[in-house]
């Protein structure tokens, strides 16, 4: 009998991101998709950027943030806590949702990924967006952070498939980053 390999999907890569978010495959759950230690280190590097993206996006674009007066800005979906006080910032910050992160060679083949994909090394992530405007906002924040921190990214791609779905592909390698920025319309 072949031993079952377990993955600690709740292992934290950063404050707001867990390993399971980067290894799940809803289209092919049967495919072995467990990253190496090196791929996990690469995912942690990507998460450093995603933490900045999450924080800055919520500061700039999330209309449901706390006002200095401890009142909530108009937002129908928010309510007071049990004691009548304002909700904490963590309760209403919008998360970054991962569509795809690490891919094993088997999973990459099954989904039709390119042979030299940054996903294979844990250096890339596909981020769900609500539309082109959010994709552009995410891209702007990541480019600004790159300039401010003097760190390069490898790929920052706004992608759209034939069904109209849009996502942001972002990759950071340990070295030899190319700073590719493209809009890809499949």
C-alpha positions as CSV (number, residue, x, y, z in Angstrom):
1,X,0.0,0.0,0.0
2,X,1.4,3.4,-1.0
3,X,1.7,5.9,1.9
4,X,-0.6,8.9,1.8
5,X,1.3,12.2,1.7
6,X,-0.3,14.8,3.9
7,X,-0.1,18.6,3.4
8,X,-0.6,21.0,6.3
9,X,-2.9,23.3,4.4
10,X,-3.3,25.5,7.5
11,X,0.4,26.3,7.7
12,X,0.8,30.0,7.6
13,X,3.0,31.5,4.8
14,X,2.4,35.0,6.1
15,X,-0.1,36.8,8.4
16,X,-3.1,36.5,6.1
17,X,-2.1,33.6,3.7
18,X,-2.1,29.8,4.3
19,X,-0.4,27.1,2.3
20,X,-3.7,25.5,1.3
21,X,-4.8,28.6,-0.6
22,X,-1.7,28.1,-2.9
23,X,-2.0,24.4,-3.5
24,X,-5.7,23.7,-3.9
25,X,-7.0,22.6,-7.3
26,X,-10.8,22.6,-7.7
27,X,-10.5,21.3,-11.2
28,X,-8.2,18.4,-10.5
29,X,-8.3,17.5,-6.7
30,X,-7.0,14.0,-7.5
31,X,-3.6,15.4,-8.7
32,X,-0.6,15.3,-6.3
33,X,0.2,18.9,-5.7
34,X,2.6,19.2,-2.7
35,X,5.4,21.8,-3.0
36,X,9.0,21.3,-2.1
37,X,10.7,23.3,0.7
38,X,12.2,25.6,-2.0
39,X,8.8,26.2,-3.5
40,X,7.3,27.0,-0.1
41,X,10.1,29.5,0.4
42,X,9.2,31.1,-2.9
43,X,5.5,31.2,-2.0
44,X,6.5,33.0,1.2
45,X,8.3,35.6,-0.9
46,X,5.2,36.1,-3.1
47,X,3.1,36.4,0.1
48,X,5.3,39.3,1.2
49,X,4.1,41.2,-1.8
50,X,0.5,40.1,-1.4
51,X,0.5,41.4,2.2
52,X,1.5,44.8,0.9
53,X,-1.1,44.5,-1.9
54,X,-3.8,43.6,0.6
55,X,-3.0,46.4,3.0
56,X,-2.7,49.1,0.4
57,X,-5.7,48.1,-1.6
58,X,-7.9,48.2,1.6
59,X,-6.4,51.6,2.5
60,X,-7.1,53.1,-0.9
61,X,-10.2,51.4,-2.3
62,X,-12.1,49.7,0.5
63,X,-15.0,52.1,1.2
64,X,-15.9,50.2,4.3
65,X,-13.1,51.4,6.6
66,X,-13.2,52.9,10.1
67,X,-13.4,56.7,10.3
68,X,-11.5,58.5,12.9
69,X,-14.7,59.0,14.9
70,X,-15.1,55.2,15.2
71,X,-18.2,55.4,13.0
72,X,-18.4,53.1,10.0
73,X,-18.5,54.6,6.6
74,X,-21.8,53.8,4.7
75,X,-21.8,50.2,3.8
76,X,-24.9,48.1,4.0
77,X,-23.2,44.8,4.8
78,X,-21.5,46.0,8.0
79,X,-23.0,46.2,11.5
80,X,-21.9,47.0,15.0
81,X,-20.2,44.5,17.2
82,X,-22.1,42.8,20.1
83,X,-21.3,45.7,22.4
84,X,-22.5,48.4,20.0
85,X,-19.0,49.5,19.1
86,X,-17.5,49.8,15.6
87,X,-16.1,46.7,13.9
88,X,-12.4,46.2,14.0
89,X,-10.4,46.8,10.8
90,X,-9.7,43.1,10.3
91,X,-13.5,42.4,10.3
92,X,-14.1,44.4,7.1
93,X,-10.8,44.3,5.1
94,X,-11.3,42.6,1.8
95,X,-9.0,39.5,1.3
96,X,-6.9,38.7,-1.7
97,X,-8.4,35.6,-3.2
98,X,-6.0,33.1,-4.8
99,X,-7.1,31.2,-7.9
100,X,-3.9,29.3,-8.4
101,X,-0.5,29.2,-6.8
102,X,2.0,26.3,-6.7
103,X,1.4,23.7,-9.4
104,X,3.1,20.3,-9.5
105,X,4.3,19.3,-13.0
106,X,1.3,16.8,-13.2
107,X,-1.2,19.6,-12.3
108,X,0.4,22.1,-14.7
109,X,0.1,19.5,-17.5
110,X,-3.5,18.8,-16.7
111,X,-4.6,22.4,-16.8
112,X,-2.5,23.2,-19.9
113,X,0.0,25.5,-18.2
114,X,3.2,26.4,-20.0
115,X,6.2,24.2,-19.5
116,X,8.4,26.8,-17.8
117,X,5.6,28.3,-15.7
118,X,6.6,30.2,-12.6
119,X,3.8,28.3,-10.8
120,X,6.0,25.2,-11.0
121,X,8.5,26.7,-8.6
122,X,6.0,28.5,-6.3
123,X,7.1,31.9,-7.7
124,X,3.7,32.8,-9.2
125,X,0.1,33.4,-8.1
126,X,-3.1,34.0,-10.0
127,X,-5.3,36.4,-8.1
128,X,-9.1,36.6,-8.5
129,X,-10.4,40.1,-9.4
130,X,-13.9,41.5,-9.8
131,X,-13.1,43.0,-13.1
132,X,-10.7,45.0,-15.2
133,X,-10.8,48.0,-12.8
134,X,-9.7,46.0,-9.8
135,X,-7.0,44.2,-11.9
136,X,-5.6,47.6,-12.8
137,X,-5.7,48.8,-9.2
138,X,-3.8,45.7,-8.0
139,X,-1.2,46.1,-10.8
140,X,-0.7,49.8,-9.9
141,X,-0.1,48.9,-6.3
142,X,2.4,46.1,-7.1
143,X,4.3,48.4,-9.5
144,X,4.4,51.2,-7.0
145,X,5.7,48.8,-4.3
146,X,8.4,47.5,-6.7
147,X,9.6,51.1,-7.4
148,X,9.5,52.1,-3.7
149,X,11.2,49.0,-2.4
150,X,13.7,48.7,-5.3
151,X,12.7,45.1,-5.8
152,X,11.7,43.6,-9.1
153,X,9.0,41.2,-9.9
154,X,9.2,38.8,-12.8
155,X,5.7,39.0,-14.3
156,X,2.7,41.2,-13.7
157,X,0.0,40.1,-16.2
158,X,-3.6,41.0,-16.5
159,X,-5.2,38.0,-18.2
160,X,-8.6,37.4,-19.7
161,X,-9.8,34.1,-21.1
162,X,-12.3,33.5,-24.0
163,X,-15.2,33.3,-21.5
164,X,-14.4,36.9,-20.2
165,X,-12.9,35.9,-16.9
166,X,-10.2,38.3,-15.8
167,X,-7.4,37.6,-13.3
168,X,-4.0,39.0,-12.3
169,X,-1.0,36.8,-12.7
170,X,1.9,37.9,-10.5
171,X,5.4,36.3,-10.1
172,X,8.5,37.0,-8.1
173,X,11.6,34.9,-8.5
174,X,14.5,34.7,-6.1
175,X,16.7,36.3,-8.8
176,X,16.7,37.2,-12.5
177,X,13.3,38.9,-12.5
178,X,12.3,40.4,-15.8
179,X,9.7,43.0,-14.8
180,X,7.3,41.8,-17.5
181,X,4.1,43.8,-17.6
182,X,1.4,42.7,-20.1
183,X,-2.3,42.5,-20.8
184,X,-3.1,39.1,-22.3
185,X,-6.4,38.6,-24.0
186,X,-6.9,34.9,-24.9
